[in-house]
Amino acid sequence: WPLYPTCLLVMLWASLSLYVDNMSITRRFVVEMGEMEEEKEEDRDGGKGEKLLKRFKRGWMWNQFFLQEEYTGSDKQYIGKLQSDMDRGDGTLKYILSGDGAGDIFTIDENNGDLHANKRLDREDKAFYTLRATVVNKNTGIKLEPETEFIVKLHDINDNEPIFTKELYTVSVPERSNMGTSVTQVTATDADDSMYGNSAKLRYSISQGHPYFSVEPDTGIIRTALGPGEMDREKREHYQVVIEAKDMAGQRGGLTGTTTVNITLTDVNDNPPRFSQSIYQFSVPESMKAGTPVGRIKAVDKDLGKNAEMFYNVVGGDGLDMFDVITDKDSQEGIIIVGKPLDYEKTRSYTLEIQVQNTQTLDTRFLGYLPTKDMATVRIGIEDVDEPPLFERASYMMEVKEDAAVGTAVGSVRAMDPDGYNSPVRYSIDRRTDLDRLFNVHSGNGSVFITRPLDREEAAWHNISVIATEFNKPLQTSRGPVYIRLLDVNDNAPTFASFYETFVCEKTKAGQKIQTVSAVDADDPAGGHKFFFSLATEGAYRGNFTVRDNGDNTAGVLTRRSSYSRLHKSVYLVPVVITDGDFPMQSSTGTLTVRVCTCDREGNMELCNAEAQTSSAGLSTGALVAILLCVIILLILFAALKKQKKKEPLIISKEDVRDNVVSYNDEGGGEEDTQAFDIGALRNPEAIEESKQRRDIIPSDTLYPPLRQTVIPSRDNADVRDFINQRVQDNDNNPTAPPYDSLATYAYEGTGSVAESLSSLGSASSEGDQDYNYLSDWGPRFRKLADMYGAEDSDCDS
């Protein structure tokens, strides 16, 4: 019991504490809800100007805090104090901080709500931080206030200098620009806060580049500061300008940044070309051809590129028509060239007035009274050259009739020595241009004449070259082309245009046209061809056919009878006389072949005579095939027979026969065997036996070779031809000779030979000693033989 009142008091105190806490939280909620209702009332009644103003006491006593950046103190930087209206200072409350950098950058004293910054902060890295704070009961951990958000902003200080977008600018501006011409614009930025103070307010100024350029302080636009007369590229082309940007609106103590601007003056065409000298001199030989360069002249222009391009032209002087000038696009030089052939004997020097000017439009604002063009004088001397003869004309045209007689003059050419020596000239024809040698030229006067008959129908034109040569200097020659046209003469008779052959039906009618003929003529009359046709004046054919001239160089052949008999006469040869209309008149007779044929009612040919059938029918396809097969079979048989008759080659090897030993497999009987062959031809005619029977054939029993009457030629008047004729006669009369042609060899050299027979067969004695010393007298070919036999004789003697 005594403890009961105490327990009751404790419970009453706890309940009262909970009630107070709940009332505090409830009051805070009501405040926030009241603020919301107040805003809604303002929205509803704002248009009427009537609203119920109702203020509630707020639970927190702060909104935002400010902190200076780049704090350099050693202690923590105090920001401010957070305090709840529920804080009675009894230590029961605890302040809690959360959000950006809470616990690291920012800390709060949990007992009294003091807020500090632990680190040095930079506004350029982060301008503000968002934090949240709440209050809880230390004992229970229950939130006594709802979490509320606040901001810590950093106050800016001028700690960043201006920085340009480029460290180096490269720009250009035309020279001679007016003062104030915009060149370029530079831009700088400052990282400081532009909304707070003048830390980011910049001003531009020029620290290098006076007095040529200026810069606008607020915009950074660079402009030219001098007039056109001072900004001349030819005097100075490159400029370096330094621009400075300063914050704090350019006041003292502001930070600065700089950049460099390289400015180049671009060229304008403000300088005309000028010759480096006023007079030029050249010399050229008179033989220089047209279009050949003589020399070069050069003008100088201080401008660049297209503004320095120029062209030259000849505007005066006595050589205005003889020379020309062109411009070298690469070097901008004037090239003087020869325009026409030069002649030292006529003019020995020329003077030219040459003008030069720009191809582009020239800016004349700064020239004043100076000319836009320049002039120079060019003197050209002509050097004498030993020239070949010069023809009076570049080419010659001549005409001659084709029937002109040999020796007729066609025309003449003339050339002369252009030099002062006036050397005589002789003429000749280049035979490579007149291979048929139809023409010749008189060597002294240049007269061209005919050397052979001409024919226009073979060649209507003849193009020859006449060579003119200085008499005293044969190497000085020139050529002149001569064109000779042959004029037509009516020397060819007209003939049929082709071979004409036609037929006539046995049953026809008089006056029926069976053929139209035309003619051709190799001549070429000036008025064109005109031919006349008629039948020959004599002949029996006049009663059968007639010719009607159509007047257009054609004629029709007509029948004069109504019936013809194929059996009586199958072919008619109708002579047609063709005459031309030129002078002298030429004519010829052409023959028209007319065959009589059997025709049907419509006049179509059915059957003609045998000759016509043979000539018109031709060979059928089957006959041609049969003939072709026969030819192929004959060729095959011929090839087979030829292959069978082909003999074994005597020499198997393909090498040269001089490198092989040929074996005939015939051992013979030696020199003593005189029965196998008739070797009488090898003997001296005086040693030939009267009769010798052939051993190379089988003789018959009944036939015996007659005795041969051999005529021995005398040593004094023997003739080889008589000897050979005698041998031929003996072979012809020999019945034992083979029945086929054989080759008979005769080794008899005639009686004129100094050396007698070398055969031992005819020697009187082959056993005796021989004297071979005469071999030394036969020349170097027998020297080896003389050494062999002469040595043997010497050995025998020794």
C-alpha positions in Angstrom: 0.0 0.0 0.0 2.6 2.6 0.9 4.1 2.1 -2.6 0.8 2.5 -4.4 0.8 6.3 -4.5 4.4 6.4 -5.8 3.7 4.0 -8.6 0.6 5.9 -9.5 2.6 9.2 -9.7 5.2 7.6 -12.0 2.6 6.3 -14.4 0.8 9.7 -14.4 4.2 11.4 -15.4 4.8 9.0 -18.2 1.4 9.5 -19.7 1.7 13.2 -19.5 5.1 13.1 -21.4 3.6 11.1 -24.2 0.7 13.5 -24.4 3.0 16.5 -24.6 5.1 14.8 -27.4 2.0 13.9 -29.3 0.7 17.5 -29.0 4.0 18.9 -30.3 3.9 16.6 -33.4 0.3 17.3 -33.9 0.9 21.0 -33.7 3.7 20.8 -36.3 1.4 18.9 -38.7 -1.3 21.4 -38.1 1.1 24.2 -39.0 2.1 22.6 -42.3 -1.5 21.8 -43.1 -2.4 25.4 -42.2 0.2 26.6 -44.6 -1.3 24.4 -47.3 -4.8 25.7 -46.6 -3.6 29.2 -46.7 -2.1 28.7 -50.1 -5.3 27.1 -51.4 -7.3 30.1 -50.0 -4.9 32.4 -51.8 -5.4 30.5 -55.1 -9.2 30.6 -54.7 -9.5 34.3 -53.7 -6.5 35.7 -55.4 -8.5 37.0 -58.4 -11.0 38.8 -56.1 -8.4 40.6 -54.0 -10.0 39.2 -50.8 -8.2 36.5 -48.7 -8.2 35.4 -45.1 -4.7 36.0 -43.7 -3.9 33.6 -41.0 -0.4 33.2 -39.6 0.7 30.1 -37.8 3.9 29.7 -35.8 6.6 27.7 -37.7 8.4 24.9 -36.1 11.9 25.7 -37.7 13.7 28.9 -37.4 15.9 28.7 -40.6 15.6 28.8 -44.5 19.0 28.7 -46.1 22.6 29.3 -45.2 25.5 31.1 -47.0 29.1 30.0 -47.0 32.2 31.7 -48.5 34.2 29.5 -50.9 37.9 28.9 -50.6 38.0 29.2 -46.8 41.7 29.3 -45.7 41.3 29.2 -41.9 42.6 26.3 -39.8 39.4 25.7 -37.8 36.1 24.4 -39.1 34.1 27.0 -40.8 30.9 27.9 -38.9 27.9 28.0 -41.1 25.0 28.6 -38.7 22.7 27.1 -36.0 19.7 24.9 -36.3 17.2 25.1 -33.4 13.8 23.5 -32.9 11.1 25.3 -30.8 10.9 22.1 -28.9 14.4 22.5 -27.7 14.2 23.5 -24.1 17.9 23.1 -23.5 17.5 20.0 -21.3 19.6 17.8 -23.6 16.8 15.5 -24.5 16.8 16.4 -28.2 19.2 15.2 -30.8 19.9 16.9 -34.2 20.4 14.7 -37.2 21.8 15.9 -40.6 21.6 14.1 -44.0 21.9 15.0 -47.7 24.8 16.3 -49.9 28.1 15.9 -48.0 26.5 15.3 -44.6 29.0 13.8 -42.2 31.9 14.4 -44.6 31.8 18.0 -45.8 29.1 19.2 -43.3 28.7 18.2 -39.7 26.1 19.2 -37.0 26.4 19.3 -33.3 23.7 16.9 -32.2 23.2 18.7 -28.9 22.8 22.3 -29.9 22.4 22.2 -33.8 25.6 24.1 -34.7 26.4 23.5 -38.4 30.1 23.5 -39.6 32.0 22.9 -42.9 34.9 20.6 -42.5 36.6 21.2 -46.0 37.6 24.0 -48.2 34.9 24.3 -50.9 35.1 25.7 -54.5 32.0 27.2 -55.9 33.1 26.4 -59.5 33.0 22.7 -58.5 29.6 22.9 -56.8 27.6 26.0 -56.2 25.2 24.8 -53.5 24.4 21.7 -51.4 21.0 20.4 -50.4 20.7 19.1 -46.8 18.0 17.7 -44.6 17.6 18.0 -40.8 15.4 16.4 -38.2 15.1 16.2 -34.4 14.6 13.0 -32.4 14.3 12.1 -28.8 17.6 10.9 -27.5 16.0 8.4 -25.2 13.4 6.9 -27.4 14.7 7.8 -30.9 11.3 9.1 -31.9 11.3 12.0 -34.4 10.0 15.1 -32.7 10.0 17.1 -35.9 9.5 16.0 -39.5 12.5 16.1 -41.7 13.0 19.5 -43.4 15.2 20.4 -46.4 17.5 23.5 -46.5 20.3 24.8 -48.8 23.8 25.8 -48.2 25.0 28.2 -50.9 28.6 29.2 -51.6 29.5 32.8 -51.9 31.8 33.5 -55.0 35.1 35.1 -54.8 37.3 36.2 -57.7 39.5 33.2 -57.9 39.5 32.3 -61.7 41.2 34.3 -64.4 39.6 34.6 -67.9 40.4 31.8 -70.4 40.1 32.3 -74.2 38.5 29.6 -76.3 41.7 29.3 -78.4 45.3 29.8 -77.4 46.2 30.9 -81.0 44.0 32.4 -83.7 45.1 32.5 -87.3 43.1 34.8 -89.5 43.5 37.0 -92.6 42.2 40.2 -94.0 42.6 41.7 -97.5 45.2 44.3 -97.8 44.2 47.9 -98.5 41.1 47.4 -96.3 39.3 50.4 -94.9 39.9 51.5 -91.4 37.6 49.6 -89.0 37.3 46.5 -91.1 36.4 43.5 -88.9 39.2 41.0 -88.8 37.9 38.4 -86.3 36.3 38.1 -82.9 38.0 36.5 -79.8 36.1 35.1 -76.9 37.1 34.5 -73.3 35.1 32.9 -70.4 35.4 33.3 -66.6 34.4 30.4 -64.3 33.4 32.8 -61.5 29.8 33.7 -60.7 28.5 36.2 -63.2 25.4 36.9 -61.0 27.4 38.0 -58.0 29.7 41.0 -58.2 32.1 41.7 -61.1 34.2 38.6 -60.8 33.1 37.3 -64.3 32.6 40.7 -66.0 35.3 40.9 -68.7 37.0 43.7 -70.6 39.2 43.2 -73.7 42.2 45.2 -74.6 45.2 44.9 -77.1 48.6 44.6 -75.6 50.6 44.0 -78.8 49.6 45.1 -82.4 49.4 48.8 -82.1 48.9 50.9 -84.2 47.7 48.5 -86.9 44.7 46.9 -85.1 42.3 47.6 -82.3 39.8 45.5 -80.2 36.3 46.3 -78.9 36.4 46.1 -75.1 33.0 44.5 -74.7 32.8 42.2 -77.7 36.4 41.2 -78.5 36.0 42.1 -82.2 39.4 43.0 -83.7 39.4 45.7 -86.4 41.9 47.4 -88.6 43.2 50.6 -87.0 44.9 52.2 -90.1 43.7 53.2 -93.5 44.2 51.5 -96.9 47.4 53.3 -97.6 49.2 51.8 -94.6 47.9 48.2 -94.8 50.0 47.2 -97.9 50.9 43.5 -98.2 53.9 44.3 -100.4 55.4 46.3 -97.5 54.4 43.9 -94.6 52.4 40.7 -94.9 52.2 39.2 -91.4 51.2 40.7 -88.0 51.1 39.2 -84.5 48.5 40.7 -82.1 48.2 39.9 -78.4 44.7 40.4 -76.9 44.2 40.6 -73.1 40.9 39.8 -71.2 40.5 41.2 -67.6 37.7 40.4 -65.1 36.4 42.7 -62.4 35.2 44.9 -65.4 38.8 45.8 -66.1 39.3 47.4 -62.7 42.5 47.2 -60.8 43.0 43.9 -59.0 41.2 41.9 -61.7 42.6 38.7 -63.1 43.7 38.6 -66.8 44.1 36.1 -69.6 45.8 36.5 -73.0 45.7 35.0 -76.5 47.7 35.5 -79.7 46.2 36.3 -83.0 48.3 35.9 -86.2 46.9 38.1 -88.9 48.0 37.8 -92.6 47.2 40.4 -95.2 45.8 38.7 -98.4 46.8 40.0 -101.8 44.7 42.2 -104.0 45.6 43.2 -107.5 47.0 46.6 -106.7 50.3 46.4 -108.7 50.6 46.4 -112.5 53.4 44.3 -114.2 56.6 46.1 -115.0 59.4 45.1 -117.4 62.8 44.7 -115.8 64.4 46.4 -118.8 63.1 48.6 -121.6 65.0 47.1 -124.5 65.6 43.5 -125.4 67.8 42.2 -128.3 67.8 38.9 -130.0 69.3 37.4 -133.2 67.9 34.4 -135.3 69.0 32.6 -138.5 66.8 33.2 -141.5 66.2 29.5 -141.8 64.2 29.4 -138.6 60.7 27.9 -139.2 57.4 29.5 -138.3 56.5 28.8 -134.7 60.1 28.5 -133.5 60.9 30.4 -130.3 63.2 33.4 -130.7 63.7 34.4 -127.0 61.9 35.2 -123.7 61.1 38.5 -122.0 59.8 38.9 -118.5 57.8 41.4 -116.5 57.6 41.5 -112.7 54.4 41.8 -110.7 54.6 42.2 -107.0 51.2 40.6 -106.5 50.6 36.9 -106.0 48.7 34.1 -107.6 46.0 35.1 -110.1 46.7 38.7 -109.4 50.2 38.2 -110.8 49.1 36.5 -114.0 49.8 38.6 -117.2 49.7 38.4 -120.9 51.9 39.9 -123.6 51.0 41.1 -127.1 52.8 42.9 -130.0 51.3 46.3 -130.5 53.8 47.9 -132.9 57.0 47.8 -134.9 58.0 46.8 -138.4 58.0 43.1 -137.3 54.3 43.2 -136.3 53.4 40.7 -139.0 56.6 38.6 -138.8 56.6 37.7 -135.2 54.2 36.9 -132.4 54.4 36.6 -128.6 52.7 34.0 -126.3 52.7 33.8 -122.5 54.2 30.9 -120.6 51.5 30.2 -117.9 54.1 28.6 -115.6 56.8 31.3 -115.5 54.7 34.2 -116.7 57.3 35.0 -119.4 56.6 36.3 -122.9 57.9 33.9 -125.6 58.6 35.6 -128.9 58.1 33.2 -131.8 58.5 33.4 -135.6 55.3 34.1 -137.4 56.3 34.0 -141.0 59.4 32.8 -143.0 62.4 35.1 -142.7 64.6 36.3 -145.5 67.9 37.9 -144.8 68.2 39.2 -148.3 64.9 41.2 -147.9 65.1 42.4 -144.3 68.0 42.0 -141.9 66.4 43.3 -138.7 63.0 43.9 -137.1 61.7 46.0 -134.2 58.8 45.0 -132.0 56.8 47.0 -129.4 55.5 44.5 -126.8 52.9 45.4 -124.2 52.2 43.5 -120.9 49.2 43.8 -118.6 47.3 41.8 -116.0 44.7 39.3 -116.8 42.7 40.2 -113.7 41.0 43.6 -113.1 43.5 46.0 -111.5 42.5 48.0 -108.4 43.5 51.5 -109.6 42.6 53.3 -106.3 46.2 53.5 -105.2 48.0 53.8 -108.6 47.5 57.5 -108.9 48.8 58.6 -112.3 50.8 55.4 -112.9 49.9 53.4 -116.1 48.2 50.0 -115.7 50.3 48.6 -118.6 54.0 48.5 -119.5 55.9 48.6 -122.8 59.2 47.2 -124.0 61.1 47.4 -127.2 62.5 44.2 -128.8 65.1 44.3 -131.6 65.6 41.1 -133.6 68.5 40.7 -136.0 68.4 38.2 -138.9 71.5 36.1 -139.6 72.3 35.0 -143.1 72.2 31.2 -143.8 73.2 29.4 -147.0 69.7 28.3 -148.1 68.7 25.7 -150.7 67.0 26.8 -153.9 63.5 28.2 -153.5 60.7 27.4 -155.9 58.6 30.3 -157.1 55.4 28.4 -156.1 54.6 26.0 -153.3 53.2 23.5 -155.8 52.5 23.3 -159.5 49.4 22.2 -161.4 49.8 21.1 -165.0 47.4 19.6 -167.6 48.1 17.6 -170.8 46.0 15.5 -173.1 46.5 11.8 -172.8 47.3 11.4 -176.5 50.1 14.0 -176.4 53.2 12.8 -178.2 56.4 11.8 -176.5 58.5 14.9 -176.0 55.6 17.3 -175.5 56.2 19.9 -172.9 53.6 19.8 -170.0 54.8 22.9 -168.2 57.8 24.3 -166.4 59.0 24.9 -162.9 61.4 27.5 -161.6 63.6 27.8 -158.6 66.3 30.2 -157.7 69.0 30.6 -155.1 67.7 33.0 -152.4 71.2 33.9 -151.2 73.1 36.8 -152.6 75.4 34.5 -154.6 72.6 33.6 -157.0 74.1 30.2 -157.8 72.7 28.4 -160.9 70.2 25.7 -160.4 69.7 22.3 -162.1 66.5 20.3 -162.1 65.8 16.6 -161.8 62.8 14.3 -161.0 62.6 12.2 -157.9 62.2 8.8 -159.6 60.5 7.4 -156.5 57.6 9.5 -157.5 57.7 8.5 -161.2 58.6 4.8 -161.2 57.3 4.3 -164.8 59.5 7.2 -166.0 56.6 8.8 -167.9 58.1 12.3 -167.4 61.4 14.1 -167.3 62.5 17.6 -166.7 65.1 19.8 -168.5 68.0 20.2 -166.1 68.6 23.8 -167.2 65.2 25.5 -167.7 62.9 23.3 -165.6 60.6 22.3 -168.5 58.6 19.1 -167.7 58.0 16.9 -170.8 56.6 13.5 -171.6 58.9 10.5 -172.2 56.4 7.7 -172.7 52.8 7.4 -174.0 50.1 8.3 -171.5 46.7 6.8 -170.9 44.2 8.5 -168.8 42.2 5.3 -168.3 45.1 3.8 -166.4 45.9 6.9 -164.3 44.2 10.2 -164.5 46.7 12.0 -162.2 50.4 11.9 -161.8 52.1 13.4 -158.8 55.8 13.9 -159.2 58.5 15.8 -157.3 61.0 18.0 -159.0 64.3 18.4 -157.2 66.2 21.7 -157.5 69.9 21.5 -156.7 72.5 24.3 -156.5 75.0 23.7 -159.2 78.0 24.6 -157.1 76.6 23.1 -153.8 75.0 19.7 -154.5 73.9 19.3 -150.9 71.6 22.3 -151.2 68.5 20.8 -152.6 64.7 21.5 -152.4 61.6 19.7 -153.7 58.6 21.1 -155.5 55.5 19.0 -155.9 54.0 18.9 -159.4 50.5 17.6 -160.0 49.8 16.6 -163.7 46.3 16.0 -164.8 45.6 14.0 -168.0 42.8 15.3 -170.1 40.5 12.8 -171.7 40.6 12.1 -175.4 37.9 9.9 -177.0 40.2 7.0 -177.7 38.1 4.1 -176.5 35.1 2.6 -178.2 32.0 1.8 -176.2 31.2 -1.9 -175.5 28.3 -3.9 -174.1 28.0 -3.4 -170.3 28.0 -7.2 -169.9 27.7 -10.4 -171.9 24.2 -10.6 -173.2 22.4 -13.9 -174.0 18.6 -14.3 -174.4 16.1 -16.6 -176.0 13.1 -16.3 -178.4 10.1 -18.5 -178.5 9.4 -20.5 -181.6 5.9 -19.1 -181.6 6.1 -15.3 -181.0 5.0 -12.1 -182.7 6.8 -9.5 -184.7 8.0 -6.5 -182.8 8.4 -8.5 -179.5 11.2 -7.1 -177.3 13.5 -9.9 -176.2 16.4 -8.0 -174.6 17.5 -4.6 -173.4 21.2 -3.8 -173.8 23.4 -1.0 -172.5 27.0 0.1 -173.0 30.0 1.4 -171.1 32.9 3.5 -172.2 36.3 3.9 -170.5 36.5 7.6 -171.6 35.1 10.4 -169.6 33.7 13.1 -171.8 32.9 16.5 -170.3 29.3 16.4 -171.3 28.7 12.8 -170.3 28.2 9.7 -172.3 25.9 9.5 -175.3 25.6 6.1 -177.1 23.8 5.1 -180.3 22.8 1.5 -181.1 22.0 -0.1 -184.5 22.2 -3.4 -186.3 25.2 -4.1 -188.5 24.6 -3.1 -192.1 25.1 -6.5 -193.6 23.9 -10.0 -192.7 21.0 -12.3 -192.9 20.0 -11.6 -189.4 18.5 -8.3 -190.4 15.4 -10.2 -191.5 15.1 -11.8 -188.1 15.8 -9.1 -185.5 16.0 -5.3 -185.3 17.4 -2.8 -182.8 15.5 0.1 -181.4 17.6 2.9 -179.7 15.8 4.1 -176.6 17.7 7.4 -176.5 18.9 6.9 -172.9 22.0 5.0 -173.7 20.0 1.7 -173.9 18.5 -0.1 -176.8 15.9 -2.9 -177.2 16.3 -5.9 -179.5 13.0 -6.9 -181.2 11.9 -9.7 -183.3 10.9 -9.2 -187.0 9.2 -12.5 -187.5 6.3 -14.3 -185.8 7.8 -17.8 -185.8 11.2 -19.4 -185.5 12.2 -23.0 -185.9 14.5 -24.6 -183.4 15.3 -27.5 -185.7 16.1 -25.2 -188.6 18.3 -22.8 -186.7 18.7 -22.9 -182.9 21.1 -20.0 -182.3 21.3 -16.5 -183.8 24.2 -14.2 -183.3 22.9 -10.6 -183.6 25.7 -8.0 -184.1 24.8 -4.6 -182.6 26.9 -1.6 -183.5 27.5 0.8 -180.6 28.7 4.4 -181.4 29.6 7.1 -178.9 28.8 10.8 -179.4 32.2 12.3 -178.9 34.9 13.4 -181.3 36.6 11.5 -182.9 33.7 9.1 -182.9 34.4 5.6 -181.8 32.3 2.5 -182.4 32.4 -1.2 -181.8 30.2 -4.2 -182.5 28.7 -6.3 -179.7 27.2 -9.7 -180.3 23.9 -10.7 -178.7 23.3 -14.5 -178.5 19.7 -15.5 -179.1 18.6 -19.1 -178.7 15.4 -20.5 -180.1 13.4 -22.3 -177.5 10.0 -24.0 -177.1 7.7 -21.9 -174.8 4.3 -22.4 -173.2 1.3 -20.2 -173.9 2.5 -17.5 -171.4 5.9 -17.3 -173.1 7.9 -19.2 -170.5 10.8 -21.2 -171.8 10.3 -25.0 -171.8 12.9 -26.5 -174.0 15.9 -25.2 -175.9 18.5 -26.9 -178.1 21.0 -29.4 -176.7 23.7 -26.8 -176.3 21.4 -24.5 -174.3 20.3 -27.4 -172.2 23.9 -28.3 -171.4 24.9 -24.8 -170.6 21.9 -24.0 -168.5 21.2 -27.3 -166.8 24.5 -27.7 -165.1 25.4 -30.6 -162.8 23.0 -31.9 -160.2 23.9 -32.2 -156.5 24.0 -36.0 -156.7 26.5 -35.9 -159.6 28.8 -33.5 -157.8 28.8 -35.8 -154.7 29.6 -38.9 -156.8 32.5 -37.1 -158.5 33.8 -36.0 -155.2 33.7 -39.5 -153.8 35.6 -40.8 -156.8 38.3 -38.2 -156.3 38.7 -39.1 -152.7 39.0 -42.9 -153.5 41.6 -42.2 -156.1 43.7 -40.2 -153.6 43.5 -42.9 -151.0 44.7 -45.6 -153.6 47.5 -43.4 -154.8 48.7 -42.8 -151.2 48.6 -46.6 -150.5 50.6 -47.4 -153.6 53.2 -44.8 -152.8 53.6 -46.1 -149.3 54.2 -49.7 -150.6 56.8 -48.5 -153.1 58.7 -46.5 -150.5 62.1 -48.1 -150.0 64.2 -48.5 -147.0 66.5 -45.5 -146.8 70.1 -46.4 -147.5 71.3 -44.4 -144.6 69.4 -44.9 -141.3 71.1 -42.2 -139.4 69.8 -38.6 -139.8 73.3 -37.3 -139.4 75.4 -35.9 -142.3 76.3 -38.7 -144.8 79.9 -37.5 -144.6 80.1 -38.7 -141.1 78.9 -42.2 -141.9 80.4 -45.3 -143.5 78.0 -46.8 -145.9 78.2 -50.6 -146.3 76.9 -52.2 -149.5 77.5 -55.8 -148.4 79.3 -56.5 -151.7 82.9 -57.6 -151.3 83.8 -57.8 -155.0 86.9 -59.5 -156.4 89.2 -56.5 -156.2 91.1 -55.1 -159.1 91.7 -58.6 -160.5 87.9 -59.2 -160.8 87.2 -57.7 -164.2 84.2 -59.9 -165.0 81.6 -58.5 -162.6 81.3 -55.1 -164.3 82.5 -53.4 -167.4 85.3 -51.3 -166.1 86.5 -50.3 -169.5 85.3 -46.8 -168.8 87.9 -46.5 -166.1 90.7 -47.6 -168.4 92.7 -45.7 -170.8 91.0 -46.0 -174.2 94.1 -47.7 -175.6 93.9 -50.5 -173.0 90.2 -51.3 -173.6 89.6 -54.9 -174.6 87.7 -55.6 -177.7 84.9 -57.6 -176.2 83.7 -58.4 -172.8 80.4 -60.2 -171.9 78.3 -58.6 -169.1 78.2 -60.6 -165.9 75.4 -58.6 -164.1 72.6 -60.3 -166.1 71.7 -63.9 -167.2 72.6 -64.1 -170.9 70.5 -66.2 -173.2 71.9 -69.1 -175.1 70.9 -67.9 -178.5 71.9 -64.2 -178.1 75.4 -63.3 -178.0 76.7 -59.7 -177.7 78.1 -58.6 -181.0 81.7 -57.6 -181.2 82.0 -53.9 -180.2 83.8 -51.8 -182.8 85.5 -49.3 -180.5 86.9 -46.2 -182.0 89.9 -45.2 -180.1 90.3 -41.5 -180.2 93.7 -40.2 -181.1 95.7 -38.4 -178.5 96.2 -35.6 -181.0 92.5 -35.0 -182.1 90.4 -37.0 -179.6 87.1 -35.5 -178.6 85.2 -36.3 -175.5 81.8 -35.8 -177.2 82.7 -38.5 -179.9 83.7 -40.8 -177.2 80.4 -40.5 -175.3 78.4 -40.8 -178.5 80.2 -44.0 -179.3 79.4 -45.4 -175.8 75.7 -44.5 -176.2 75.6 -46.2 -179.6 77.2 -49.4 -178.1 74.6 -49.5 -175.3 71.7 -49.0 -177.8 72.9 -51.9 -180.0 73.6 -54.3 -177.1 70.7 -56.9 -176.9 71.9 -58.0 -173.4 71.3 -54.6 -171.9 68.5 -54.4 -169.2 65.1 -53.4 -170.5 65.1 -50.3 -168.3 67.0 -47.1 -168.2 70.2 -47.4 -166.2 72.9 -44.9 -165.3 76.1 -45.4 -167.3 79.2 -43.7 -165.9 82.0 -42.6 -168.1 85.3 -41.7 -166.4 87.2 -40.8 -169.5 88.5 -37.2 -169.2 89.7 -36.8 -172.8 93.1 -36.7 -174.3 93.8 -33.2 -173.1 94.6 -34.3 -169.5 98.2 -34.0 -168.5 97.9 -36.8 -166.0 97.4 -40.3 -167.3 95.2 -42.9 -165.8 95.9 -43.6 -162.1 94.4 -47.1 -162.2 96.9 -49.9 -162.0 94.7 -51.9 -164.3 95.9 -50.1 -167.3 99.5 -49.8 -166.2 102.0 -51.7 -168.1 103.6 -53.0 -165.0 102.2 -52.5 -161.5 105.1 -54.2 -159.8 107.8 -51.8 -160.8 109.0 -48.9 -158.9 107.3 -45.6 -159.6 108.7 -42.1 -159.5 106.4 -39.9 -157.5 108.5 -36.8 -157.4 106.2 -35.1 -159.9 103.5 -34.8 -157.2 105.5 -32.0 -155.6 104.8 -29.9 -158.8 101.0 -30.3 -158.5 100.5 -27.7 -155.8 99.7 -27.6 -152.1 96.7 -30.0 -152.5 99.1 -32.9 -153.4 101.9 -31.9 -150.9 100.8 -34.5 -148.3 100.7 -37.2 -150.9 104.1 -36.2 -152.2 105.6 -36.3 -148.7 104.2 -39.9 -148.2 105.5 -41.4 -151.4 108.6 -39.3 -151.6 109.5 -40.5 -148.1 109.1 -44.1 -149.2 111.4 -43.6 -152.2 114.0 -42.1 -149.9 113.7 -45.0 -147.5 114.1 -47.5 -150.3 117.2 -45.6 -151.6 118.8 -45.6 -148.3 
